[in-house]
Amino acid sequence: MSLTLKNDWAYAGNDRWDWEVYLVGDDPGELDKVDRVKYILHYTFPDPIRTVVQRQGGFRLKTNGWGTFLIKGFAYLKNGSKVKLEHDLQLRYDPPKGSSD
């Protein structure tokens, strides 16, 4: 199973970005095996541990912030196991909208 995290961003002005982090797999069927994703954001976020149960959009978490950090998390699979996840959040001025590599 090859689950990874990616992120999208949109510069909102005043050194802030609207951004989303989401789960992707090499095979689209891999996401069907996931029950939920727990994201661990930087400790400065209100409620830094957030769980997403909606599969549509790749268990997408939407938020806003001003800086980059290492997003950690876990994909909890329907078979009872879990997959550890990490992703360096990417936010850029140019282009003002984009997706991580």
Secondary structure, 3 states (H helix, E strand, C coil): CCEEEEEEEEEEECCEEEEEEEEEECCHHHHHHEEEEEEECCCCCCCCEEEECCCHHHHCEEEEECCCCEEEEEEEECCCCEEEEEEECCCCCCCCEEECC
